[in-house]
Amino acid sequence: MAKIIESTPRRMVLQSGSTTLTLDKDAGKAILQRKLMFWSLKPLEMALADVSEIALDAGVDRASGIEVCNTMLVSRAGAAWALSAADKKDAEATGAAIRDFLGLKA
C-alpha cells in the first residue's frame, strides 16, 4: 500500500514497500528510489514538467487470480514508473493525491 510520508505545498514523498517516490517542485524533479533485497538501485529521475499523466494500471495475476493495481507516472516520452498499491481503491487515492499535487487533470 502506498502511503504519503511527507506532504507540503512544495514536496510530496510517497512510499510503497521498498520503493520511494519523491516529487520536489523546488528541484523540478520526480525521483524514484528502489531497493532490491538489501541493495539500493540507482535512483531514476524525471522532470516534473515531463509528467504527462497519472494513470491506474490493473491486471490479474494468473497464478492466484488476484487483481494487482499500480499507480503509474507516465512521461511525455512514454516512459512509465509504477508505484504498487494494495488494491484499486488505494491506487486511485494515490493517483488523485499525486494529480492534485502536480496540478494535473484526471
C-alpha positions in Angstrom: 0.0 0.0 0.0 1.3 3.4 -1.0 1.5 5.9 1.9 2.3 9.6 1.9 5.3 10.1 4.1 5.6 13.9 3.6 3.2 16.3 2.0 3.9 20.1 1.8 3.0 22.5 -0.9 6.5 22.1 -2.4 7.3 18.5 -1.8 5.5 15.1 -1.6 7.1 11.8 -0.6 5.3 8.5 -1.1 6.4 5.0 -0.1 5.2 1.7 -1.3 7.2 -1.3 0.1 10.8 -0.7 -0.7 10.0 2.0 -3.3 10.1 5.7 -2.5 8.8 8.4 -4.9 9.7 12.0 -4.2 8.0 14.9 -6.0 10.0 18.1 -5.5 8.7 21.3 -7.0 11.8 23.3 -5.9 14.1 20.9 -7.8 11.6 20.4 -10.5 12.1 16.6 -10.3 10.4 13.3 -9.6 12.8 10.8 -8.1 12.1 7.1 -7.8 14.3 5.2 -5.4 14.1 1.4 -5.3 15.7 -1.4 -3.3 16.2 -5.0 -4.4 16.7 -7.2 -1.4 19.5 -5.3 0.6 20.8 -3.2 -2.3 19.7 0.2 -3.3 19.3 0.6 -7.0 20.3 3.7 -8.8 17.6 6.4 -8.4 15.6 7.3 -11.5 14.8 11.0 -12.2 12.2 12.7 -14.4 11.5 16.4 -14.7 8.1 17.3 -13.2 7.3 19.2 -16.5 7.7 15.8 -18.3 5.0 14.1 -16.3 2.0 14.0 -18.7 -0.4 11.6 -16.9 -1.1 9.8 -13.7 -2.8 6.5 -14.6 -4.1 3.4 -13.0 -2.8 0.1 -14.2 -4.8 -3.0 -13.2 -4.3 -6.6 -14.1 -5.0 -10.1 -12.8 -2.2 -12.4 -11.5 -2.7 -15.6 -13.4 -1.4 -17.9 -10.7 -3.6 -16.5 -7.8 -6.4 -14.8 -9.6 -5.8 -11.6 -7.5 -6.2 -8.2 -9.1 -2.9 -6.3 -9.0 -3.0 -2.5 -9.2 -0.4 0.2 -9.7 -0.4 4.0 -9.8 1.6 4.9 -12.9 3.5 8.2 -13.6 3.7 8.5 -17.4 6.1 10.9 -19.1 5.6 12.7 -22.4 8.2 10.4 -24.0 6.1 7.4 -23.0 8.3 6.1 -20.1 6.3 5.0 -17.0 7.0 4.4 -13.4 4.9 2.1 -11.3 4.1 2.6 -7.6 2.3 -0.6 -6.3 -0.9 -0.3 -4.4 -2.8 -2.6 -2.1 -5.9 -2.5 -4.2 -7.8 -0.5 -6.9 -9.1 2.0 -4.3 -5.6 2.6 -2.9 -4.2 3.1 -6.4 -7.0 5.6 -7.2 -6.4 7.6 -4.0 -2.7 7.7 -4.5 -3.2 8.8 -8.1 -5.6 11.6 -7.0 -3.1 12.8 -4.4 -0.3 13.0 -7.0 -2.6 14.7 -9.6 -3.6 17.3 -7.0 0.0 18.0 -6.0 1.1 18.3 -9.6 -2.0 20.2 -10.8 -2.9 17.6 -13.4 -6.4 16.9 -14.6 -7.9 13.4 -14.2 
